[in-house]
Amino acid sequence: MYCKPTHVCPTVVHPTKQCVNHNFVNNLVPHVHPTHTTNINHINYDHVHYFPHTQSTVNQVTSQNFYGGPGPVPGPGPGYGFGPGMGYGR
């Protein structure tokens, strides 16, 4: 039977729990937790816990640079208007 509390204490806010998702293959290991209930009458404080959850996504980007070896550097190719004696901005 639920009785209305006579006094409500201030809310306790706990630090945000950080969660990271990794994908793995899970194996099932059964655990049995027996329970025994003993009823004892005491003054009780009901601690109500709330678990708001947010989620974020991280995109990891990689970049590679390769050494092409000694030799001429390839130009922009034909059709770009760069011939002998012609430079950028002319």
N, C-alpha and C positions, 0 to 999 in steps of 0.2 A: 504494500500500500504506500503510495506517495503522499507525503505531507509537504505543504508549502513551507519553504524555509522562512525563519523569522528574521534572518539577517543575511544579506548577500555581500560577500567580501569583494574587494577590488579585483579586477581582472589581472591575471599574471600572464604577460606576453613573453614567450620564450624566443631565443634567437632563431632565425630562419634556418631550417635544415637544408643543406645543399645536396641535391641528388644529381648523379651523372648516370646516363644510360649507356651500357656496353652490351653488345649482343654476343651471347655465348650459347653453347649447347648445355642444357641443364640436365642433371641426373637427379632422380627422385630417391631420397633417403627417408623412409617412413620413421617418424618419431611419435611415440605415444606418451602423452602427458596426463596421467591419471589425476583426477580432481576429487578432493574431499571438501565438503562444506560444513562448517561449524557456525551456527547462528549465535552471535553474541550481541547484546544490546549496548551501544555506546553512543555518545554524542558524535555526530557524523558531519564532516565537511565534504560537500560534493565538489570535486575538482572537475570542471568541464573543460576538456581539451578540444581545441579546434585545429585543424590541419589544412590551412589554405595552401594550395600548391600552384606554383607557376612553372613554366617550362621555357627553355630557350634552346636555340639551335646554333651550333658553331660550324661554320664552313671552313675547312682547312684546305688551303690552296698551296701547291708547290710549283716551283719554277726551276728549270735547269739551264745552265749555260754550257756550251760545248766549244772546245778549241778546234778550229778548222785546220790548223797546221799552217806552215809557211806557204806563201804563194800569193797570187793576185786576189784582191778582194772583189767579189762579184758586185757589179754595178746594178742600177735599177732596171736595166734591160732596155730593149728598143722601144721607141714610141714615147719616151718621156721627154724628149727635146734636149737631152744633154749630150752634146758632141764635144770634139776637141776644142778647147779654149772657152767652153761655155760653163759657167759655174752657177751655183745657186744664187738667186737674187739678181741676176742680170737680165 
